[in-house]
């Protein structure tokens, strides 16, 4: 069995769309699609971080969810050190979006909903 095991578990509904639950952050590399979307990272059942992956981010090479989550896994300079530190304990949920605007709006709403600025690792609200 390789480092990145196949353990996608079920689905849940967030903002009217299907979210893939990836049981382990470790599995993201092989399971996340290279599409625009939002990701939710939980630690011990509590949402700690909400982020987005959009095409052609200024100054960054990110093209989709898989590449953005791989950056977190590797501890890239543009990523939160907390995510890297706890990467073996984090659970990731994904929401595929059709447009960059939809991804930005959903990310902002989820940051507010889960209050990850106060209780997690997000540092800002973006509308």
matplotlib code that plots the C-alpha trace (Angstrom):
import matplotlib.pyplot as plt

x = [0.0, 1.5, 1.8, -1.4, -4.2, -7.7, -10.2, -12.7, -15.7, -19.2, -20.4, -22.1, -24.0, -22.6, -24.1, -26.2, -23.2, -21.6, -18.4, -16.0, -14.7, -11.1, -10.5, -6.8, -4.9, -2.3, -4.7, -5.3, -2.5, -4.2, -7.8, -8.4, -9.5, -7.6, -10.6, -11.6, -13.0, -13.0, -11.5, -12.3, -9.7, -10.7, -8.7, -10.3, -13.7, -13.4, -13.1, -9.7, -9.1, -11.1, -9.3, -9.8, -8.0, -8.5, -6.8, -4.0, -3.6, -1.3, 2.2, 1.4, 1.4, -1.9, -4.2, -6.7, -7.5, -5.0, -2.1, -3.1, -3.5, -0.2, 1.4, -0.1, 1.2, 4.7, 4.7, 5.2, 6.1, 2.6, 0.9, 0.0, 2.7, -0.1, -1.5, 1.9, 2.5, -0.8, -1.0, -1.2, -4.3, -6.3, -9.4, -10.2, -13.6, -13.8, -16.4, -16.0, -17.1, -17.9, -16.3, -13.6, -16.3, -18.3, -15.2, -14.3, -17.9, -18.2, -14.8, -15.8, -19.2, -17.6, -14.9, -17.7, -19.8, -17.1, -15.5, -12.0, -10.6, -11.1, -11.1, -8.8, -6.0, -7.6, -6.3, -8.8, -12.2, -12.4, -15.6]
y = [0.0, 3.3, 6.6, 8.0, 5.5, 5.6, 6.5, 9.0, 8.7, 9.6, 13.1, 15.9, 19.0, 22.5, 25.5, 23.2, 21.3, 18.0, 18.0, 15.1, 14.2, 13.1, 11.2, 12.1, 15.2, 12.6, 11.4, 14.8, 14.5, 11.6, 12.4, 16.1, 17.3, 20.0, 22.3, 25.5, 25.1, 25.5, 23.3, 22.9, 21.6, 20.2, 19.1, 16.8, 17.5, 21.3, 23.4, 25.2, 26.5, 27.4, 28.1, 28.3, 27.1, 29.2, 29.2, 31.7, 33.1, 36.2, 35.3, 31.7, 28.5, 27.1, 25.8, 23.8, 22.0, 19.2, 21.5, 24.0, 21.2, 19.7, 23.1, 22.8, 19.2, 20.2, 23.2, 25.7, 29.3, 30.6, 28.2, 28.2, 26.6, 25.2, 23.2, 21.6, 20.9, 19.0, 17.6, 14.0, 14.8, 17.0, 16.0, 17.7, 18.4, 19.8, 21.8, 22.1, 25.6, 26.6, 30.1, 32.0, 34.4, 31.5, 30.1, 33.5, 34.0, 30.5, 30.8, 34.1, 32.7, 29.5, 31.5, 33.6, 30.5, 28.5, 31.7, 30.4, 33.9, 33.7, 30.0, 28.7, 29.7, 32.1, 35.7, 37.6, 37.8, 38.3, 39.2]
z = [0.0, -1.1, 0.9, -0.7, 0.0, -1.6, 1.2, -0.1, 2.2, 1.3, 0.5, 2.3, 1.2, 1.6, -0.2, -2.4, -3.8, -3.2, -1.2, -1.2, 2.2, 2.0, 5.2, 5.4, 4.2, 3.0, 0.4, -1.2, -3.7, -5.6, -4.9, -5.3, -8.8, -10.6, -10.7, -9.1, -5.6, -1.9, 0.7, 4.4, 6.8, 10.2, 13.1, 15.8, 14.3, 14.4, 11.2, 11.4, 7.9, 4.8, 1.6, -2.1, -5.2, -8.3, -11.6, -12.3, -8.8, -9.2, -8.4, -7.7, -9.8, -8.4, -11.1, -9.0, -5.8, -6.1, -6.7, -3.9, -1.4, -2.5, -1.6, 1.9, 2.2, 1.3, 3.6, 0.7, 1.7, 0.8, 3.2, 6.9, 9.1, 11.3, 8.4, 7.8, 11.4, 11.8, 8.3, 9.5, 11.6, 9.3, 7.5, 4.2, 2.5, -1.0, -2.9, -6.6, -8.0, -11.5, -11.4, -9.5, -8.2, -6.8, -5.1, -3.6, -2.3, -0.9, 0.9, 2.5, 3.6, 5.1, 6.9, 8.6, 9.2, 10.9, 12.4, 11.5, 11.9, 15.7, 16.2, 13.4, 11.2, 8.7, 9.1, 7.0, 5.4, 1.7, -0.2]

ax = plt.figure().add_subplot(projection="3d")
ax.plot(x, y, z, "-o")
ax.set_aspect("equal")
plt.show()
